[in-house]
Amino acid sequence: MVSQPSARIDKVAQNALPCSLSSLCFHKQKAKYAHAVPPAKTSRRRARLTSLAAATSEQYPPDWANVRRRLAEDEDLSGAFADMPQRALSLRYSNNSNTESADPFSALSDAEELAIPAEYNANAISFFWRKHPDIVATRLVELTQTAGSLLASIGWDIFNDTFEENLPAHAKVVRETLTRLGPAYIKLGQALSARPDLLPEALISELRSLCHDVPPFPASQAVDRIEADLGRPLHEVYGKFEPVPMAAASLGQVHRAELRGSCDTVAIKVQRPRLKLAISRDVFILRRVCMAIKDVEEVRQRLCVDPVDLVDDWAAGLFSEMDYVKVRRRLVF
């Protein structure tokens, strides 16, 4: 175990957390789809297409009816068409898995971020993000496109009776999607991983990996954050700093370091860049969606709990985890 930091470090290094040293090797795997169309299901699909071609032969020109009939009779071509949406979805996520998106909060200064309270306050968050509708709208478009692609892929498999056999592939896409959407959705996936009563085992297994297998952010950003909190260069406080993180989680990552002038080894837990902005923005959107759902009379009568209250309880826990000063006090004292 790491010894308790000195008074000087206690004052300036608020992000230095004593913990047991461990290691985590992260390897991101791309989702790959492999489809084999069973003969029985191919026959059913061919029968449906043949029936459809016969039903539409009188409504469309002869050339179009021939195309539909040819498609129904060509098993190889039918298999290629059945696999096409899955290939497209796999290619999309493979291309985006290793690319970093531009900072969506570049228009906001650090001073503006301080307007969001450290403790969860739904009214304050709503007031803040109502002043930045462009950022909220951009995020809504991203969420809608992502959900649409995923639902289209799942719907296609349900239509072709291949959902069960492709469930592991869909589970991987769900896990990668939550990872790409950021900290709030990673936390949501972690919470859902504890509900095997609601989700299939293949999806639970993928979501559990979010508890220990999250991509790190660049070490340069971690150093910038540490130096901003310390108010001085990193080398003035730490004699040694390892740029490769020991572990990465949804809200931050941990780097091993040694205090200058001593042999004490410490673990520095650094938050992800613009974390409070990212969390509060997604909480604001989720809360607004739940409020809209709650306003529908038919839906409200079927709900056992208030969805807005669920979001508020979940968000309060997230904000508590983001307050590293309080977390450090609980661990040290």
Residue pairs with C-beta under 8 A, 6 or more apart in sequence:
1 18
1 20
2 18
2 19
2 21
2 264
2 265
2 266
2 267
3 18
3 264
4 18
4 332
5 13
5 16
5 18
5 259
5 264
5 266
5 332
6 259
9 16
9 237
9 259
9 266
12 229
12 230
12 231
12 232
12 237
13 226
13 229
13 230
13 237
13 268
14 229
14 324
14 325
14 328
15 225
15 226
15 229
15 268
15 269
15 270
15 271
15 324
15 328
16 257
16 266
16 267
16 268
16 269
16 328
17 254
17 267
17 268
17 269
17 324
17 327
17 328
17 331
18 266
18 267
18 331
18 332
19 254
19 267
19 269
19 331
21 246
21 256
21 265
21 267
22 246
22 247
23 246
23 247
24 212
24 213
24 245
24 246
24 247
24 248
26 213
26 214
26 215
26 216
26 248
28 97
28 98
28 215
29 172
30 90
30 93
30 94
30 97
30 176
31 90
31 93
31 94
31 169
31 172
31 173
31 176
32 90
32 169
33 83
33 86
33 87
33 89
33 90
33 166
33 169
34 169
35 79
35 82
35 83
35 86
35 162
35 166
37 45
37 78
37 79
37 82
37 83
37 162
41 160
41 161
41 162
42 75
42 78
42 79
44 161
45 78
45 82
45 160
46 72
46 73
46 75
46 78
49 68
49 71
49 72
49 78
50 69
50 72
50 73
52 68
52 72
53 65
53 68
53 69
53 71
53 72
56 64
56 65
56 68
57 65
57 68
57 69
60 68
70 77
71 77
71 78
71 81
72 78
82 156
82 160
82 162
85 152
85 153
85 156
86 153
86 156
86 157
86 166
86 169
89 149
89 150
89 152
89 153
89 173
90 169
90 173
92 149
93 173
93 176
93 177
93 180
96 180
97 176
97 180
103 273
103 274
104 135
104 138
104 139
105 113
105 135
105 274
105 277
105 278
107 132
107 135
108 132
108 135
108 274
108 277
113 274
113 276
113 277
115 124
115 128
116 124
116 125
116 128
116 276
116 277
116 280
117 124
118 319
118 322
118 323
119 316
119 319
119 320
119 323
120 312
120 315
120 316
120 318
120 319
120 320
122 287
122 312
122 315
125 280
125 283
125 284
126 284
126 287
128 280
129 135
129 136
129 280
129 281
129 284
135 281
136 281
136 284
136 285
139 281
139 282
139 285
140 285
142 181
143 181
143 285
146 177
146 180
146 181
150 170
150 173
150 174
150 177
153 170
153 173
154 163
154 170
157 163
157 166
157 170
163 170
167 200
167 202
167 203
168 202
170 203
171 200
171 202
171 203
171 205
171 206
171 207
172 206
174 189
174 203
174 206
174 207
175 189
175 206
175 207
175 209
175 210
177 185
178 185
178 186
178 188
178 189
178 207
178 210
179 185
179 186
179 210
179 214
179 215
181 282
182 278
182 282
183 250
183 251
183 272
183 275
183 278
183 279
184 278
184 279
184 282
184 283
184 286
184 318
185 282
186 210
186 214
186 250
187 250
187 251
187 314
187 318
188 314
189 207
189 210
190 207
190 210
190 211
190 250
191 314
192 198
192 199
192 207
193 204
193 207
193 208
193 210
193 211
195 204
196 204
199 207
210 250
212 247
214 248
214 249
214 250
215 248
216 245
216 248
216 253
217 248
217 253
217 272
217 273
219 243
219 244
219 245
219 255
221 273
222 243
222 245
222 253
222 255
222 270
223 234
223 241
223 243
225 270
225 271
225 273
226 234
226 268
226 270
227 233
227 234
230 236
230 237
234 241
235 241
235 260
236 260
237 259
237 260
238 257
238 258
238 259
238 260
238 266
238 268
239 258
239 259
239 260
239 261
240 257
240 258
241 255
241 256
241 257
241 258
241 268
242 255
242 256
242 257
243 255
244 255
245 253
245 254
245 255
246 253
246 254
246 255
246 256
246 267
247 253
247 254
248 254
251 271
251 272
251 275
251 321
251 322
252 269
252 270
252 271
252 272
252 275
252 324
253 269
253 270
253 272
254 267
254 268
254 269
254 270
255 267
255 268
255 270
256 265
256 266
256 267
256 268
257 265
257 266
257 267
257 268
258 264
258 265
258 266
259 266
269 324
271 322
271 324
272 278
275 322
276 322
279 315
279 318
279 319
279 322
283 311
283 315
283 318
286 311
287 308
287 311
287 312
287 315
290 307
290 308
290 310
290 311
291 308
293 299
293 307
294 300
294 303
294 306
294 307
294 308
320 326
321 327
